[in-house]
Amino acid sequence: MADQGGMWRGLVLAAAVAAGLIGAGLAWAGPAAQIPAQPEAGSFRMGIEPWLGYGLWHVAAAKGLFRAQGLTDVEIVNFTQDKDLNAALVSGRLDGANVATHTALVLAAAGLRIRIVALLDVSMTADAIIAGPGIAHVSDLKGKAVAYEQGSTSHILLSYALSQNGMTLADVTSVPMPALDSAAAVTTLQVPAGVSYEPYLSLARIVDPTVRLLYTAAEDPGLISDVFVVREEVLATRPGQVAALLRVWQAAHDDYEKDRIGGRAIIAKAVGAAPEQLSAAFDGVIYSSLADNRRELTGAFTEHVIADVKRAARAAGVLHGDVDAVGLIDPRFIAATTP
């Protein structure tokens, strides 16, 4: 893993240098008051994965909310693995992306010039370790094979759960595989336990009702959370687009709160599941409104949650180098879109 981590950091730094982002003296868009009320012309390419926490963007697309905010060319680009989305962001093929909080820290520590502009969601029971027969407690994982996607939220959650039970990743046999496969591997008895997220957790428990939730992200709220990151040059040149995107998120949040049945149907279809399969899954995710963001980005998230995530990512061996976690947050766009 150490060599792979070095190669990844090198890729990020090379891409950043090639884009002229490091040491370029980037001209910032100024305080919130100077962010345009209308979005600039042009496209915005947004990276996304099939995770319920990003679902409000699918609601926005289905309800025409992007266009309602003056954004006529937003492309939602789908990925199935973190590494592929991250590579697209590094290479400049994306303007922004929906990523786990720890992923934002990892990318920034490696030299990619991005900023967190919004907290999107907090996972409670929608990220979890699942296990089959014979595994009743986290301590039972010692010496066992556990499937999880390395470098992902699953990696962080497993490492944290083990640490809370006096163990480390060295105490289990790591079986690297994508989140979907990790959940499926438990149902087919390839491994006794795996780490995944919704909708894959619910689908695994439908396939095999004996599969149980062993440990969830609710044990440390905020440890598994997601943020919207945007490349710094985009923030500088198209700040109006970014502010408009946050207004779209809020419009989708409002729509979802008014019609959860309809919203959940849209999101379930987008992630490849039926709404009735995900009723419990949706209850395990907390979507953040702009008002929540205004409170969190000047409160708990900035004051201690992101520091907790940084410590967990470092302990898991996912975060290398240092990063100013608090400095990575750019609250100007939330300030410009909320009273």
Rosetta blueprint (number, residue, H / E / L):
1 M L
2 A H
3 D H
4 Q H
5 G H
6 G H
7 M H
8 W H
9 R H
10 G H
11 L H
12 V H
13 L H
14 A H
15 A H
16 A H
17 V H
18 A H
19 A L
20 G L
21 L L
22 I L
23 G L
24 A L
25 G L
26 L L
27 A L
28 W L
29 A L
30 G L
31 P L
32 A H
33 A H
34 Q H
35 I L
36 P L
37 A L
38 Q L
39 P L
40 E L
41 A L
42 G L
43 S L
44 F E
45 R E
46 M E
47 G E
48 I E
49 E L
50 P L
51 W L
52 L H
53 G H
54 Y H
55 G H
56 L H
57 W H
58 H H
59 V H
60 A H
61 A H
62 A H
63 K H
64 G L
65 L H
66 F H
67 R H
68 A H
69 Q L
70 G L
71 L L
72 T L
73 D L
74 V E
75 E E
76 I E
77 V E
78 N E
79 F L
80 T L
81 Q L
82 D H
83 K H
84 D H
85 L H
86 N H
87 A H
88 A H
89 L H
90 V H
91 S H
92 G L
93 R L
94 L L
95 D L
96 G E
97 A E
98 N E
99 V E
100 A E
101 T H
102 H H
103 T H
104 A H
105 L H
106 V H
107 L H
108 A H
109 A H
110 A L
111 G L
112 L L
113 R L
114 I E
115 R E
116 I E
117 V E
118 A E
119 L E
120 L E
121 D E
122 V E
123 S E
124 M L
125 T L
126 A L
127 D E
128 A E
129 I E
130 I E
131 A E
132 G L
133 P L
134 G L
135 I L
136 A L
137 H L
138 V H
139 S H
140 D H
141 L H
142 K L
143 G L
144 K L
145 A E
146 V E
147 A E
148 Y E
149 E L
150 Q L
151 G L
152 S L
153 T H
154 S H
155 H H
156 I H
157 L H
158 L H
159 S H
160 Y H
161 A H
162 L H
163 S H
164 Q L
165 N L
166 G L
167 M L
168 T L
169 L H
170 A H
171 D H
172 V L
173 T E
174 S E
175 V E
176 P E
177 M L
178 P L
179 A H
180 L H
181 D H
182 S H
183 A H
184 A H
185 A H
186 V H
187 T H
188 T L
189 L L
190 Q L
191 V L
192 P L
193 A E
194 G E
195 V E
196 S E
197 Y E
198 E L
199 P L
200 Y H
201 L H
202 S H
203 L H
204 A H
205 R H
206 I H
207 V H
208 D L
209 P L
210 T L
211 V L
212 R E
213 L E
214 L E
215 Y E
216 T E
217 A H
218 A H
219 E H
220 D L
221 P L
222 G L
223 L L
224 I L
225 S E
226 D E
227 V E
228 F E
229 V E
230 V E
231 R E
232 E H
233 E H
234 V H
235 L H
236 A H
237 T H
238 R L
239 P H
240 G H
241 Q H
242 V H
243 A H
244 A H
245 L H
246 L H
247 R H
248 V H
249 W H
250 Q H
251 A H
252 A H
253 H H
254 D H
255 D H
256 Y H
257 E H
258 K H
259 D L
260 R H
261 I H
262 G H
263 G H
264 R H
265 A H
266 I H
267 I H
268 A H
269 K H
270 A H
271 V H
272 G L
273 A L
274 A L
275 P H
276 E H
277 Q H
278 L L
279 S H
280 A H
281 A H
282 F H
283 D H
284 G L
285 V E
286 I E
287 Y E
288 S L
289 S L
290 L H
291 A H
292 D H
293 N H
294 R H
295 R H
296 E H
297 L L
298 T L
299 G L
300 A H
301 F H
302 T H
303 E H
304 H H
305 V H
306 I H
307 A H
308 D H
309 V H
310 K H
311 R H
312 A H
313 A H
314 R H
315 A H
316 A L
317 G L
318 V L
319 L L
320 H L
321 G L
322 D L
323 V L
324 D L
325 A L
326 V H
327 G H
328 L H
329 I E
330 D L
331 P L
332 R H
333 F H
334 I H
335 A H
336 A H
337 T H
338 T L
339 P L
